[in-house]
């Protein structure tokens, strides 16, 4: 679903007070063109060759001071200096980050800019995030009313590939130091034009669990001679839900979901298989809760299997840490956002999400904050990771303006 610009519920009267928003809106059509181009050519993590090339070309066209490619495989960083900043003396610095990758899912939309690659689509709005940061780059390269250096971070591989970690390991913050770093994500659950940020946890840690069960295969008519791993799997699926309800404090949050099971052959109705596999995810906010869940899984699962005469192993893989906003930067971001859209269109207490985000890696090594920008459409089924999802082009200027105001105010001599 693509919400037309004219149907957006943005408060243009209030936003009109901000020079950056008005200037960015003057090239809104260019941003829509770029966003649609990116949407038509989705690329998976670390395969964003065309996307990175487009970003590089646009940054050079805008006249940014430096463009660096190949950081964290396919990441791109642009550099814009204001005031008296130089390469040798950058002054205060800020990082603005956008993710670039798409998802391995088919697109069911029928509009003209739908994906041209079967089985791939921008189902999470990263095409919009990239375009908003490009819009901010275009404005900041022309209006350098700040003292310091802006680092524009176009990150690959957010969707499960830990592209943020790859960029960090490739020397991102050694080469492009940032006093603070900021990112945003579109949010269908918020009305178009609303902004939200809060201190502390905003997205959960995401862990992967793989359970391998080994029994003894046999004939379904003579089950007493076998050790049925499917039966064992059923008991494990039920029992692990007790970990949250009976081990995790009621004031903490945790989710355990076993989402896939593989065992036997659907064409062999009377064959008890010898093995079964379960795959799922654990979501938590606190490291102590994360440790607790991992420990209990490794205690409970083998014990259940043993009770049925089978064996089971648990492989617990920590994928993304929790995304935790710095208190100072979240407060600064709240001030910037509320001044931009007005207090009635700013949310400072939006509930954290059990979804995950690899911007968390950046927040582990630099202070910063992660925003939500409302795009609306949830009531019409415009959910993230949905085959009919589409980014709302109406909010492109607002997202770009938020990036701009974060840079201008954090690098202003009047801002502490």
N, C-alpha and C positions, 0 to 999 in steps of 0.2 A: 504494500500500500504506500503510495507516494502522496503526501498531503500537499496540495498546491500552495504556492506562495501566498496567493490572495486569500486563502482560507486560514492562514495562521492567526493565532490569537496573541501576537506580540503587541506590546504596548508601545507603538511607535511614537506616541506623543512624549512619553517619558524618555525613551531611548534617544529621541531626537536631540536631547540636551548634550549628548556625548558626540564629540567631533569624530572620534574613531569609528563609531557605529555608522554615522552618516557617510563617511568616506568609504568604508567597506561596502556599504549597501550600494554605492555607485557602481561597483564592479561585481555585484551579486550574480548577474547572468554569467559572467566568466567562471565564477565558482561553481555554479550549477553545471556548466559544461564540463568542467574538470571532474566533478563528482560523478557525473553520468559516465564519463569516459572510464574512470576507475571501476565503476560498478559493472561495466560491460566486460572488463578484463580482470576478473578476480584471480588472485594468486595465493597459494598456500605459504605457510611460514618458511622462510629462507629461500623461497622461490620468487620473491617479489622483484623480479628483474625489470619488467616493464614499468611497474609502479615506481621503483626507485629511479629509473631513468626519467620518468615524467617529473618526479619531484626535483631531481637535479636540474632539469631544463627550466622548470618554472622558477626555481630559486635564482639561477643565473640571469634569467630574464628580468627578475625583479631588481637585480643589482645588489644582492647580499654580498658581504665582504669575502666570505669563503664558503665553499661547498666541498664537503668531504664524503666520499662514498665508500662502501665496503666495510663498514664498521659493524662488527657482529654479523658478518657474512653479507647481508644485503641492506643494512641500515645506512641512513644518510643523516649528516649533521650540517646545518647551515649556521653561519655566524654573522651577526649584525652588531656593529659597534656604534654607540652613541656618545655624544659629548667629546671628551678628550681621551676616550678609551683607545688603546692600540693593542696590537698583538702582544707586545712586550709588557704592557701595563693595562690589562683589561678592566680594571676597576671592579665594582660589584658585578656579580654575574647571576643569571637566572637560566634555568632549563625549562623549556616548554616541550612536552612530549605528545606525539600522536602515534597510534599503531596503524599498520598498513595492511595486514594480512587478511585473507578471507577464510571461508569454511568449506570443508568437503561435503557439501550438501547441495541437492538440486534446487533450482529456483522455479517456483510455480507462477510467478508474475508474468504478465503478458504485455507490459508497457514497452516502449521502444528501447529504453536503455537497460533492459534485462540482461542478465549474464549471457555471454556468447560462448561460455565454456561449460559443456555438460558436466554435471556433478559438482560444480563449484559455484559459490555465490558469496557476495558480501551480505551475510545474514546477521551481522552484528553492528554495522554502521562504521566500520573502520575507514571505508571510503569517505564518509563524511568527516571523520576526525582528521584524516590527512588533509582534506580540502580546507577545513577550518584553520589548521595551522599554516597552510600555504597562504590563506587570506591574511592571517596575522603577519606573515613574513612580508607580503606585498606592502602592507601598510607601514610596518616598522622600518622597512628599507627606505621608504619615502619620507617618513616623519620620525626623525631620530631625536625626539624630545626627551631624552633620558641620558643618564650618566652611567655608563657601564656597558656590559656585553650580554647579548641575548644568544643563547644556544638553542637552536631549533632541532629537536631530536625526533626523527622519523624512524620508528622502531619496527623491525620485522618480527614475525613469529610470536605474537601474543597468545594465539589460540592453541595453547598446549606445548609450545616449543621453547618457552622461556627465552624469548628474544631479548628481553631486558637484561637478563643475566648474561647472555652472550655479548651484548654491547659493553656491559660493565667489565667482563673478563677481557674484552678486546681493548681496554684502556679508555673507555668513554669519559669518565670523570677525571682521569689523569690528563687527557688531552684537552678536554673541554670542561674545566672546573665549573661547578654550579654551587652557589651559596644556598640555593633552594631549587626544587624542581616541582613542576605542576603538570597535571594531566586532567582530562575530562572524558566522560562517556555519556552518550545519549541515553535517555531513560524514557521509554514509552509510558511508564506509569505516572510521569509528571506532565502537566499541560505544556504545550509548546511555549517556549519563552521563559520558563521558570528555571532557576538555578538552585543548586543545593550543595552544601559542603558541611562537614561536621568534624570535630576533633576525634581522635581515637580510631578504633576499628571501623572500617566501612565495607570491607569485603573479607570473606573468610579465607582461611588456608585451605588448599585443595590437595588431598592425598589420594593415591590410588592403592586399592587393595586387590590382591590376586590370591585366591584360595584354591589349592590343588588337593583333591580328595582321591585317595586310592583305596579301592575295595577289592572284591573278587567277582569277576564276571560270571554269568551263568544263564540258565534258561528261566524265563519268566514264570514258567509253570512249576519250576522247582526252586523257588526263591530261597528256601531254607538252606540250600547248598551254596548260595552265593552270599557276598557281602555287598549290599546294594548302595553304591555311592550317591544315587539319586535320592534315596531316602535320607541318607546322611546330610546331603545338601539341603534338603527341606528343613531338617531340624536346625541346621546352622543358620539358615536364612531367618528363621523365627527367633532363635536364641540371641543372635547378635543385637536385636533391637532392645534387649534388656540392658545392654551396656549403657545406653543413654538414660533410660528411665530409672535404672537402679544403681548406677555408678557415678553419673555426672550430676553435679549440683543443679538444683532447679533454677538457680540464678545465672547459670552458664548456658551457653548454646553449643550444641553439637548435632550433627546429622550423620547417620550411617546408612548408605543406600547400596544394596547389592543389586546391580542393574542388569546383569547378563549372566546366563548360565549355559554351559555347553556340556552335553553328555549324551552318549549313545547315538543312534541313527533313527530318524523319524520313519524310515522305511522298514525298520526291524522291530515290530511291535512286541516280540517275545524275547528279546535279547537284553539282559541286564548288562550294562557296560561295566568295565573294570575301573574307569576313572570318571571324574566330573570336575569341572572348573567353574569358579564363580569370580566375577569381576565387579568391582564397585568403587565407591568413593566415600571419603570421610571429610566433613567440613567442620572446622572449629575456628575460634578466634584466639584462644589463649594457648600458648605452648604447653602449659601444664595439663590442660584438657586434652590436647593432641597426644601428649605422652601417655596419658591415662588410657585413652581409647586404643592406641597401638598395643599397649601392654595387655589390656583385657582381651583384645582380639586374639593375641598370640597365646593367651592362657586358655581361653574358652573354646576356640575352634578345634585344636588338637584333642582336647578332653572329650568333646562331643563325639568326634570321630572314633576315639578309642572306645567309648561306651558301646559302639555298634560293631566293634571289631575291625574298623578301618583306620587309616591314618590320614592326616591332613596337615598341610603346611600353609603358613600365611606369609606372603611377601608384601611388605608395607613400604610404599614409595612416597616420599614427600615431594610433591610437585611444585606448588606455589605456597609461599608463606602468606599469612594474613596481611592485608593492605591496611596499614595503620597510619592515619594522618597525624602529622606533628601538631601539637597544640598551638604553637605560635603561628605557624604558617596557615593552619586552618582558620584561626581567628582573623588573620590578615586577608585570607581569601574570602571569608564571609563579609568583611567590610567592603572589599572590591566588588563582589557580586551584588550585594544589596544596594550599593550606590549605583551600579550599572542598570539594574532592572527595577529597583524600588523594593521597599521592605515587603510589600504585599505579594511579590513574585519571587521571594527568596525563602528557602526552607533551611533552617539551621539544625533541625533535629530529625532528618529523614532516617528511617530505620536502616541499620546495616543490612547488607545482602549476604546470603550464604553462597552466592556466586564467588568466583575467584578472579584475580587480575594480577598479571606479572609485573605491573608497575610497583608491586610490593617489593621487588628486589631493589628498585631505585630508592624507595623510601627506607630501606634498611641501611643505606650508605649515605644518603643525603636527606635533610629535612624537606618537607614538602606537603602537598595536599592533592587529593583526588576529588574532582567535582562530578556532579551529575547535571546534565543539561536536559531539560524537559523537551521532548519532541512530540508528545501526544500520540494518539493512535491505538492505545492499548485496548480500548473498548471495541475497536474494529478488528482486533486480532493482529495488530502490528507489534507482536512481541519479538524480542531478540531471539535469534536462532530459529526463526520460523520461516518456512519456505516462501511465505508471502510478505515477509518483512521488506521494508525499504526505508532508507534514511529520509527524514523530513528536510527537504531543501530550504524551507522557510527559515530554519534556525541557523543556517550557515553564517550569516553576518554576525549574529549574536555570539556564537562560539568563537569566531575570530576576534570579536571585540573584547571578549573576556580574556583571551590570551594576551591581547594588546595591553589592556588595563593592568593585568598582573605584572607585565614587564615594565610599563611606564611607572607604575606606583612603587614597585619594589626597587627600581633603579633610580628613583627620584631622591634628590638631596633632602626632601621634606619627609621621606619615609624612613623610619628606623627599622 
